[in-house]
Amino acid sequence: MNNLLKGKKGIVFGALNSDSIAWKVAEKCHEQGASLVLTNAPMAMRMGEINALAEKTNSPVVGADATSLEDLKNLFETAQAHFGGKIDFILHSIGMSVNVRKGRPYTDLNYDFLTKGWDVSAVSFHKVLQTAYQMDALNEWGSVLALSYMAAQRTFPDYNDMAENKAYLESVARSFGYHYGVRNKVRVNTISQSPTPTTAGSGVKGFGGFLAYAEQMSPLGNATAEDCANYCVAMFSDLTRRVTMQNLYNDGGFSNMGVSNLVMAQMEKAAE
Ligand SMILES: NC(=O)c1ccc[n+]([C@@H]2O[C@H](COP(=O)([O-])OP(=O)(O)OC[C@H]3O[C@@H](n4cnc5c(N)ncnc54)[C@H](O)[C@@H]3O)[C@@H](O)[C@H]2O)c1
């Protein structure tokens, strides 16, 4: 334990079960000395698994649908009352596409589904930031992170409308990063994570293939949820104060690869 987050107070969105990236982030932040408030959509909370994390990290759980401004306002009020002051960091770890869930292909999207998924996965990040900004709920040098995926830059056919949601999410980090930086020295970034076996991840068609392909393409292999949690700790700590408005790859090198010898060997076999 290095106490990198000693005395810091954070809100962690999106811990559904022990596979969730947010779950690992909460555990690591707690290990590093942070105090936490955990939050998830009321429906996810009914599954109850988050209570084990709450106990382990000694944190209260506050339900909030991240698309509801009323819920977010209540969350920030409750968290500040609990902490007895402002907040130092926020993790937005939320993603859901109704089109993916219902098996609608990208060339036959339902636009009501698209709008709902966009609101949950991308606009909610703006709503979280705007609520915190308007309530002046974050301390100077605070740090806000959301989790993204490489499909924002490159095409992965079955990632579907989540690709646009991630592009929007990354853009919000840049735009809000400006305003929050100027006013409160708060930094806003996204971490673009390797495919990771979680409930949301496994919902993507052909996820096993995604995972294996990325593993074989990346010189360091796929970043795990635990790797992501360690990166989040670094980004919430005072060691990264002037990193802002960035999309940061935590992907074992995947994003800069063309092809690897492992993948080439399989292509050569296929060409025989
Ligand atoms: N798993 C991957 O392969 C992968 C890769 C890159 C990025 N990400 C991103 O990481 C983040 C976390 O996903 P995960 O993989 O840990 O899966 P997960 O299913 O464990 O987490 C997704 C969370 O979003 C929450 N959520 C959904 N709708 C919500 C709402 N309206 N309000 C509040 N919360 C809501 C769910 O309850 C759940 O806790 C997502 O943004 C995801 O896109 C995942």
The ligand as an SDF file (V2000), in Angstrom:
LIG
                    3D

 44 48  0  0  0  0  0  0  0  0999 V2000
  -15.4930   -4.7330  -21.0310 N   0  0  0  0  0  0  0  0  0  0  0  0
  -14.8460   -4.2300  -22.0520 C   0  0  0  0  0  0  0  0  0  0  0  0
  -14.4000   -4.9280  -22.9640 O   0  0  0  0  0  0  0  0  0  0  0  0
  -14.6080   -2.7490  -22.1240 C   0  0  0  0  0  0  0  0  0  0  0  0
  -13.5850   -2.2400  -22.9520 C   0  0  0  0  0  0  0  0  0  0  0  0
  -13.4000   -0.8600  -23.0260 C   0  0  0  0  0  0  0  0  0  0  0  0
  -14.2540   -0.0140  -22.3010 C   0  0  0  0  0  0  0  0  0  0  0  0
  -15.2410   -0.5360  -21.5080 N   0  0  0  0  0  0  0  0  0  0  0  0
  -16.1240    0.3680  -20.7860 C   0  0  0  0  0  0  0  0  0  0  0  0
  -15.9730    0.1950  -19.3930 O   0  0  0  0  0  0  0  0  0  0  0  0
  -17.1400    0.6850  -18.7490 C   0  0  0  0  0  0  0  0  0  0  0  0
  -17.5880   -0.3210  -17.6990 C   0  0  0  0  0  0  0  0  0  0  0  0
  -18.0730   -1.4980  -18.2870 O   0  0  0  0  0  0  0  0  0  0  0  0
  -17.6900   -2.9630  -17.7860 P   0  0  0  0  0  0  0  0  0  0  0  0
  -17.0330   -3.6290  -18.9250 O   0  0  0  0  0  0  0  0  0  0  0  0
  -17.0280   -2.9080  -16.4700 O   0  0  0  0  0  0  0  0  0  0  0  0
  -19.1380   -3.6630  -17.6770 O   0  0  0  0  0  0  0  0  0  0  0  0
  -20.2520   -3.7120  -16.5170 P   0  0  0  0  0  0  0  0  0  0  0  0
  -21.4460   -4.3180  -17.1880 O   0  0  0  0  0  0  0  0  0  0  0  0
  -19.7180   -4.3800  -15.3230 O   0  0  0  0  0  0  0  0  0  0  0  0
  -20.5220   -2.1710  -16.1790 O   0  0  0  0  0  0  0  0  0  0  0  0
  -21.4310   -1.3490  -16.8810 C   0  0  0  0  0  0  0  0  0  0  0  0
  -22.1730   -0.5630  -15.8220 C   0  0  0  0  0  0  0  0  0  0  0  0
  -23.0250    0.4390  -16.3870 O   0  0  0  0  0  0  0  0  0  0  0  0
  -24.0990    0.5590  -15.4660 C   0  0  0  0  0  0  0  0  0  0  0  0
  -25.2270    1.3080  -16.0240 N   0  0  0  0  0  0  0  0  0  0  0  0
  -25.9780    0.9680  -17.1060 C   0  0  0  0  0  0  0  0  0  0  0  0
  -26.9620    1.8760  -17.2730 N   0  0  0  0  0  0  0  0  0  0  0  0
  -26.8140    2.8080  -16.2910 C   0  0  0  0  0  0  0  0  0  0  0  0
  -27.5090    3.9890  -15.9400 C   0  0  0  0  0  0  0  0  0  0  0  0
  -28.5780    4.4140  -16.6290 N   0  0  0  0  0  0  0  0  0  0  0  0
  -27.0790    4.7090  -14.8550 N   0  0  0  0  0  0  0  0  0  0  0  0
  -26.0250    4.2960  -14.1290 C   0  0  0  0  0  0  0  0  0  0  0  0
  -25.3110    3.1910  -14.4400 N   0  0  0  0  0  0  0  0  0  0  0  0
  -25.7150    2.4560  -15.4920 C   0  0  0  0  0  0  0  0  0  0  0  0
  -24.4570   -0.8950  -15.1980 C   0  0  0  0  0  0  0  0  0  0  0  0
  -25.3390   -1.0740  -14.1150 O   0  0  0  0  0  0  0  0  0  0  0  0
  -23.0760   -1.4710  -14.9560 C   0  0  0  0  0  0  0  0  0  0  0  0
  -22.7000   -1.3620  -13.6020 O   0  0  0  0  0  0  0  0  0  0  0  0
  -18.1630    0.9650  -19.8550 C   0  0  0  0  0  0  0  0  0  0  0  0
  -18.1260    2.3240  -20.1980 O   0  0  0  0  0  0  0  0  0  0  0  0
  -17.6070    0.1180  -20.9920 C   0  0  0  0  0  0  0  0  0  0  0  0
  -18.0530    0.5540  -22.2560 O   0  0  0  0  0  0  0  0  0  0  0  0
  -15.4220   -1.8890  -21.3940 C   0  0  0  0  0  0  0  0  0  0  0  0
  1  2  1  0
  2  3  2  0
  2  4  1  0
  4  5  1  0
  4 44  2  0
  5  6  2  0
  6  7  1  0
  7  8  2  0
  8  9  1  0
  8 44  1  0
  9 10  1  0
  9 42  1  0
 10 11  1  0
 11 12  1  0
 11 40  1  0
 12 13  1  0
 13 14  1  0
 14 15  2  0
 14 16  1  0
 14 17  1  0
 17 18  1  0
 18 19  2  0
 18 20  1  0
 18 21  1  0
 21 22  1  0
 22 23  1  0
 23 24  1  0
 23 38  1  0
 24 25  1  0
 25 26  1  0
 25 36  1  0
 26 27  1  0
 26 35  1  0
 27 28  2  0
 28 29  1  0
 29 30  1  0
 29 35  2  0
 30 31  1  0
 30 32  2  0
 32 33  1  0
 33 34  2  0
 34 35  1  0
 36 37  1  0
 36 38  1  0
 38 39  1  0
 40 41  1  0
 40 42  1  0
 42 43  1  0
M  CHG  2   8   1  16  -1
M  END
$$$$
